[in-house]
Amino acid sequence: MIGEDSALFREGLACLLADAGHEVVEKAHDAPSLLQAVERTEPDLAIIDIRMPPDRTDDGARAARRIRTTRPRCGIVLLSQHIETRHSVELVAHGGFGYLLKDRVLDVDDFLDAIRRIGAGGSALDPEVVRRLVGGQRSDRLLAPLTERERDVLALMAEGLTNIGIARRLWLTDRTVEAHVSSIMNKLGLPTSEEGHRRVLAVLAYLNQPGTTTLAP
């Protein structure tokens, strides 16, 4: 399902997805018709522009939150021209969510890989969004115990990369990445998990929950 008010971008995205073997069940140009179409077609994945008619503010993001409530198994990809993190943490905390800048669609292979991850219940956050989420003053205090390499690993985890993907990106062995992930979780006081994307989402949710000022014991 595609929710996008720009006809050129909407049709181009639909062609890209169809060429990659995905079925585009319907396309919507505004938030109300998007919600109606999701209820009617029950898609596996909804790709939504944050700023859609009728208000062209955060209509798409609000529609995404409603879809997450009514169709929790539907993967959601938010697309935006500019970084807007206001709705990101709430949605990313449940998995099956991606937030990408529209320019990233031009990198077709990475975009299609992100779509596959999200459809499988994983996550995919734009690197610029990650930097905004974990780059604030409060987050700097929380991340203080981490080494520079552990911060690199955390950023890639937040983007949605698996341990294998992180190892390839940083030219490390899988075992080294596993050790870094374990150290990060311990230093942040977060429980470990067998699901890599769940650990990432927990880290992001923890770093951005209101009122957090110290690490858990």
N, C-alpha and C positions, 0 to 999 in steps of 0.2 A: 504494500500500500504506500502510495506517495502523496504527501501533502505539501504542495508548493504552489505559490501564486504566480511565479514567473513561468509563463508557458514554454519559453525556450529552454530554461533549465529543467523544467519538469519533463518535457518530452525527451530531452537529451539524456537525462538520468534513466528514464524508462527504457530507452534503447540500449543504454549501457548494461542495465540489469538483465534485459531480455537476451542480449548477446552473450552474457555470462551464464545463461541457463536458468535464470530466476523467472518466476511467473509474476508479472505485475497484475494484480487482480483488479485494481481500480486506482484512479488518480483524482485528487481533490484540489480545488483552488482556494478554499478557505476553511477555517476551523470547523464551523458547523457541518459542512458537507463531509469533512474528514471524519468526524465522529460518527455521522450516520453511516458512512461507508464501512468503517471498522466494525460497527455492529452488524452490518449486513453481510460482509464478506469474511469476517473473522480471520484476518491475515496472520501469518507467523511473525511478520516484521512490518513496522510502520516507520517510514523515513519522513521526517517532519521538519519544515522550516520553522524556526522559532517565531519569526515575525510574519504573521499571516493576516489576511483580512478576517473579520471586519475592522478591527482596530489597528492592525499592523504594529502592535507593541509586542506582547508576549503571548499572543493567542495560541500559537503553536505549542509553546511550552505548557500552557495551561491545559490544552487538549491532551498533551502527552501524559500529564499527571492524571487526568480522568481515565485515559485508556489504561494506565497502569493499575488503577483501582478496579475497573470493570473487567479488564482482560489482562490479568497479571502475567500470563504466559506469553503475551505478545512482546517481542523484542522491539525496542524503540531506539531510533537514531535521530538525534536532534542535529540539524544543520544550521549554521549561522554565518553571517558575513563578518561579524565582529564577536569578540569574546564577551559572553554574558554568563557569569557563573551562578547567578541567583538561584536557578532551579536545579543546578547540576547535582549537588550533594544529595538532595532528597531522592532523586531518581537513581543515581548511581549506586546508592546503598543497597539496592535490591537485585543488582545484576541484570543481564539482558539489556544493557543500556550503552549507548554510544553518544558522544558529543564531539562533532567534528566541524572545523571551519570549512566553508564551501570550497575554498581553494584546494583542500585535500582531495576532493573528488577527482581533480586532474591527475593525481597519482593513482591511476586506475588499479594497479595490482594491490597497493596498500589499502585502497578503499574497499575493494572486493574482499580482501582478507578480513578487514574489520567487520564487514557485513556478515561474513560466515561466523566469526567469533560471537558476535552479538546474537545471531540467530540460534546459536548453540547455548546461549545463557551466559556468555562471557561479557567482557566490557571492552570498550575502545574509546579512550579519551585523547583528544588532540593534544600534542605536546605543549602548545601555548596555554591550553586550558589547565593542564596539570601544573604548569609553572604558576599560574594565577591562584590555583587552589592551595598549593603548598608553599607559596612564596611570601605570605604575609608575615607580619612581625610576630604574631602569636605562634604561627607554625614554625618560625625560625627557633623559637625557644623550645618547642617540642622536639624539633629535629636536632637540637644541639648535641645530643650524645652520639649521633651517627657520624661515621667517617665520610669523607668525600665520596669514596667508592660506594658506600652503602646508600648515599643520597642518589647517586646515579642509578643504582639498582631500583630504589624506591620509585624514582620518576618513571622508569620503564615499566615497572609493575603497574603503576597507575595508568599508563597508556593502554594496558591490557595485554602486554606481552607475557608469554609463558616463560618459565625458567630457561627452556631451550632457546627461545627467541632472544632473551636477555643475554645469554651466553654468546650467541652469534653476534649480537650488536656490539658487545663490549669485548669480544675476543677472549672470553673466559671459558673454563671448563664447566660442565653442568654441575659438578660437585661443588665448585667454588661458588657458583651462584646460589645453590641450595644453602651453603654455609652463610652467605650474606643475608639471605632472606630470613633464616632462623635468627641471626643476630639482630636484624631490624625488628622483628616481632618481639624479641625479648626486651630490647632497649625501649620500645614503645609500650611495653606492658600489654601486648595484644596476644590472644591465644593463637596457636598455630592451627593450620587446617590442611587437609589434603587437596582442597580446591584452590588453585593459585589465584583465580580471579576473586574468590571470596576473601582471601587475605588482603588483596589490594583494596577491595571495597571497604573492608573493615578499617584499614589504615586511613583511607580518605575520609570516611565518615567520622572517625575519631579525631582527626586533625581539624575538622571543621565543625564539630558540635559546639553550640553556644556555651560559653562559660568555661571552657576547658583551658586551664592555665598551667597545669602540671602533669607530669607523667604518672600513669597508674603505678602503684608499688609493685 
